[in-house]
Amino acid sequence: MADNGKKLKDIKADLDHALIVCNENKERINAIIKEFRQLYPDISVPSSSEKIIFDKNLNDDLINALGVLPPSKLKKLKKEYTNSVPAFPPFDKYDIFLLVLLGGLAGLAEFLLVGKPKGTKWVPKAEGGIIPEGWLSERIKSFQLPENNFLSKICKVPYDKSIISEAGITPSNHRLLSFAHDPSVLGLIFGLMDIWSGGMSGVTRNGQLFHINTQIPADAKKMFFAPLIWLGHLVSDVTTPMGLPPPGWSLTQLLHVPAPGAPGNATIADITRLMYEQGYDFRHYLAGAIVPGLVEIIISVYHFVRYSYPKINKTKDNIITPDTALNQIDELQMHGHKKAMLFWGHATAAAINAGKVAIQGITGDYLSAARSINISQWQMFALRTIEYIHYKYRNKTVEQILANRPKINDNWDKLINNYPIYCLMKDEEAPGV
């Protein structure tokens, strides 16, 4: 590599000398033309072209082509190259205005529509806190059916045993401690297993896993309709006073570790169980989804209306042309712009919820503050954060190449303008490197 660098410097020195000689010859030619015009003013003779000037800045670029620049210079060039394309297009004033407006709407929905869940008979009479019960949460929970409703009679399941003294299972917590009552994929898996085996699987109040047989295994007919029986039983339970736990909530009963800031060394399992018993059920979880739903819908509609994605130029045989690549990069950038807006929209909404929890915690009621957490919002914020980070650190090689292409072309133009004789030589005439 060092030899190549020396050769390149020698070529540059030769070119500099050739350019000097060329310019001197042009000056002599121009002097002769001047004298000729004085002797024969009626004859038009064109002047020679302008003097060729060498751009000294090209020296670094030429040497860099052979990798002989000092490390500091290479580091600077690499930083300039990698920063040529931002991970996300910057927001303009309209984007920022929408995010601020959306933050205000999310705050109103968080405090007025979601609030805290409507209490049950297990809520302490001396409950503190200044956040009211959410209007939407209260409306959803106001529709109730008796425990022994029509669907519960049709969709009888073996895992609905409400009292198991040795496991600490009671009518108020049996749906939380049995995995099949979880309204998620986890619940479906254990629901099918329990229906087919005629048993009940879950976790005891002390955090121990268990499985007990409660009846004779299901017949072929019940085994075939097991998914519908599981779903029907959940529907029959969701409108009862205790409702169903939020999705995945039964897994928290395995977390017998101290909850941050909880009084009396209460564990995470204790806090989540009390939250459920005090009204934080699947219906309040759905009410909380109104906030991330607003963020998703408003940003998606705004982005669709304001930004039109460029159409990809399709050529015969699906050959990718520079225009096709540029269109794809533009679409990729717009996709990233939307992801960035969704991330900051949910970050704002999550921060508002954190503020609501802090306000509720001022009174010193730990459970009241815990019941103000919007699980739906934090789940969506976690999802958009993962997407944001993944997109931020994506491979941008193609984007950087296309972004640096005009600069490369400009430098080539300078090279040709400064070394016209060398660049116009035939291949066999050009000096080897």
N, C-alpha and C positions, 0 to 999 in steps of 0.2 A: 504493500500500500504506500509505503514511503517512497519507493521508486516511482510509482505512478504520480505521486505528488510532485516529485522532482521533475519528471517529464512534463507535467502540466505547466509548471512554472517556466521551464525552458521554452515550451511552445508559446506561452504568453510573452516571454521576452522577445522571441523571434517575431511574433505578431506586432508587438509594440514597435520594433525596429522597422518592420515592413510598412506599418502605418505612417511612421515618420517619413520614410523615403517616399511613400505615395503622396503624402501631403506636400512634401518639398517639390515633387515633380508637378503636382497640380499648380503650385504657386508659379513655377517657371512657365508652365503652359498658359496660365492666365496672363502672365506678363507679356508673352509672345502675342496672345490674342489681343491684348490692349494696344500693343504697337501696331499690329495688323489693322485694327480698327482706325487708328490714327492715319495710316497710309491710305487705307481704302474704306472711307466712312460709308460708302454706298453699299458695301457688301455686309450682310448680316452673318455674324459668326457667334454661335452660342458659347456661353461661359462653361467652364468645367463645373462639376458638382461641388457642393459645399464640403468644407473640411470635415474629415472623419474624426470624431472625438471619442476617446475610450472612456467608458464608464468604470471608474475604479471600484465601485461597489460590486461589480460582477466578479471580481477576483475571489471574494469569499464564497460566492455561489458556485463558481467553477471548482474550487478546491474542495468544497463540501460534497460535490458529486463523487469524489473519490474518498470521502471519509477521513480527511486529514485535518479537519478543523480541531482546535483545542476543545477539551471537554466542556468548558464554560459556554463557548459559542454553540456547541451542539445542544446543550441543555436549554439554552435560550430559544434556539430554533425549534426544538421538540415541543417546548411549552407553547410557542406561538402556533405550531401546527395543531396540537391537541385542543387548543382553545379556540380554534377557528370556527368550530360548530358548537353552540351551546347545547346542553342536554335537553333543555326545554326553551322554546321561543319565549321571549320576555312578554309580560302582560302589558297591555296598553291601558289607558285611563278608563276605558269602558269595561274591560275585564276586572280591573280593581274595583270599580264602582259596583259591579254586579256582586263581587265577593263580599263587599261591605254590606250591601243591601241584603244579601242572603244571610249574612251573620245576624242581622237584626231580625229577620223572619224566623231563623232557627231559634233565636233567643225567646221570641214570643211563643213559638210552638213548644219549646222546652218547658217554660214556666207555666203556661196556661193550659195547653192541651195534654201534656204528659204529666207534669208535676210529680207527685208521689202517689203510689197506689192506694186505692181505697182499703181501709183497714178491715181486719176480721176481729173475731171475739178474742183473739190472742194478743191484740195490740194493747200495750199498757195504757191505763187511763191517764197517767201523767206524762204522756208522750209530748216531747218538745218539738221544736222546729217551726219555721215560719213559711215553708213552702206548702201551698194548698194542694189538695187532691186534684189531679188533672181532669179537665172536663171530658176529654176524649176517653181517657182510661175509665172514668166513672161511667160514661155512657155504655162502653163495651161491656163492663162488668155488671151493669144493671140488668142485662138479659140473662136470666138464670132459669135452669130447669131443676126439678127435684133429683135427688140422688138415684132414686128408683124410676128412671124414665124409660121411654119406649125402647131406645137403642140399647140401654144397659141390659134389658131383658133378652134381646136378640143376640147381642154380642157378648156373651158370658165368657170370661177368660179365667185360667187357673191362677193368674198372678195378681188377683184382686183381693187377696187376703189382707184385711185391714188391721188385724191385731196379732202380733207375734211378740209376746212379752220378752222372751230371751234375746231377741234381736233389737229391742227398743222400738218396734214398729207400732204406731198408733194410727187411728183414723185420720189424724191431722198431717201425718208425714209419710204414710205408706206409699203414696204416689211418687214422692221424692226419692224414697229409698229403694224402690223397685225399678230396675232399668227399663223394663218394658213400657212403663208409663211415660218415658221421656219422648217428647214429640220431635224426634230426630232419627237419623239413620241408625244410631245406637239403639234407640227404642224399637225400631223395626226388627233389627237383628235379634235382640233378646226376646221380643214379642213372639216372633216365629219359633224360636227355640223353646220358649216356655209353653206355647200352645201345642207344639208337636210332642213335647215331653210330658206335659201335664204338671209342670212345676212352676216355681217362682224364683227368679234370680235377682240379686240386688246387693246392697251393702248395709250392714248393721249400723246402729247409731254410733258404735265405737269404731267404725271404719273397716270392719272385716267383711270380706266377700262371702256370700252364701248362696246356696241353691237347695231348695227343699221341694219335695214332691207333695202336691196338694190334691191331686185327683188322678184318675186313670188317664193314660195318654190319649190324645185325640184320635178319633176314627179317620178313615180316608177322606170322608166328606169335609171334616173340619180342617184337615191338613191341607186340602186343596184351596179352601176359602180362607186360610189363615191370614193372609195380608188384609183382606177386607174386614175380617173379624177384629184384627188389631186396630185398624183405622176407625171402624165403627165404635169400638170401645173408647178410643181417645175422644171422639166427637161427643159421646155421651157424658164424658167426664169434664170436658172443657167448660161447660156452662153451669157446673155445680158451684156451690159457694167456695170450695177450696180450689177449684180449677185444676190445671196441670202445671207442673214446673216449667220454667223456660227451657229451651233446647240445650242439652248438654249439662243441665244443672245437677243431675244425679251424680255426675263424676266429681263434683265438688265435695261430695261426702267422703271421698277418699283422702281429702286434704286436711289431715289432723295436725296442722302446723299453726302456730300463733298468727292470728290476723294482725296486720300492721295497725297499731294504735288502739286495738280493741281492749275494752276493760275486762279485768278478771282473767287475763290470759286466754280469752276465748279463741277458738281455732276458726280457720276459714270455713270448715264444715259446720261449725256452730252458727256462724253469722249467716251463711247462705240458707241454712235450714230455718232460722228465725225469720229471715227475709221472706221466704216462701210462706211460712205460717202467718205472717203479718200482711199478706196480700200481694206480694211480688210474684205473680203467676204468669202463665203464658199470655193471658189477655193484656196484662200491663206491658209485657214484652212487645206485643203487637202494637199497642198504642205508642210505645217509644219509637217504633220504626217510622213514625210519621216524620221525624226530624231528618234522618238520613235519606228518607224517601224524597223529601222536599229538595235536599241538596242534589240528589242524583237527577231528578226530573228537571229542575230549573236549569242546571248547568248543561244537561244534555240538549234541552230545547234551545237554549241560548246559543250553544256551539253549533247546532245544526242550522239554525236560522242565519247566524252571522257569518260562519265560515263554510265555504263550499269546497269540498275536496276536489282537487284536480283530477280529471279523467286520465287514466293511463293510456298512452298511445300504443295501440296494438298494431304490429306490423306483420307481414306475412312470415310464416315459419317461426313466429314468436321471437324474433331477434330483438335483443335489448339494445336500444339505441341510447345515445346520450340524453335525448329528450325524455325517453321513457324512464331512465334512471333519475333524472331531475324531478319528474312528476312523482315518482315513488318516494323520493326523499321529501318532497313537499308534503305528501300525504302522511309520511312518518312523522314529520315535525308537527303537523296539525293534530295527529293522534297523541303525541306527547304533550301538546298544549292542553288538550282536554284532560289528560291524566293529571297534569299539574294543577289545573283548576279544581278537579275533583279532590285531590289531596288537600289543598289549602281550604276548600270548602268544608270538608269533614274535619280538618284540624281546628278550624274556627268553631264548628258545632261541638266538637269534643271539649274544647276549652271552655265553652259556655256551660256545658254540663258539669265540668270540674268546678266552675264557679258556683253552680247551683248546689253541688254537694258541700262545698265549703260554707256557703251561706247557711245551709241546713245544719251543718256541724257546729256553727257558732254557739248554738244552745247547749251543746254538750251531749246531745242524744246521738250516740254512735249509730244505732240501728236506723234511726230516722234519716241520718245522712246516707247510710248504705242503701236504703230503699230509694234514694233519689238518683242513684246511678242509672244511666241509660245504657243498658247492656247492648241494645241494638246499635246505638250510635258508635260505641267503642269497637264493636265487632267490625262495622263497616270502615271505620277509621283505620283499624289494623290492616284490613284487606287493601285499602287504597295506599297505605304507607308501603306495604310490601311491593305493590305494583310500581309505585313512584321510585323506590330505591332500585328495583330491577331495571326500570327504564333509564334511570339516571346513569347507571353504570353499564349500559349496553355497549356493544361493539359499534363504534362510530367510524370505522375505517373508510367505508365507502362514502359516507357523508363528508368526511374530512378531505378525501381525495377530490371530490367534486367541488368543495368549497375553495380548495387551494388551486384548482385548475386555472382560473383566470390569472392568478399571480404567477403561476409557472409559465403560462403563455406570454405574459407581459415580459418576463425575464428573457424568454427565448427571443422575443422581438428586439429587446435591447441587445442581445448577443449578436443577432443578425445585423442590426444597424451599426454595431461597433466593429464587427469583423466580417464585412461583406465579402472580401476576397476569400477568406478562409472558409466561410459557410457556403460559398458558391463553387468551391473546388469539387471536382469529381472525386469519387471515393478513392480511386487509385492514386490521386494526386495529394490527398490530405495526409498530413504527417501522422504516423502511428503513435498511439499512447500506450 
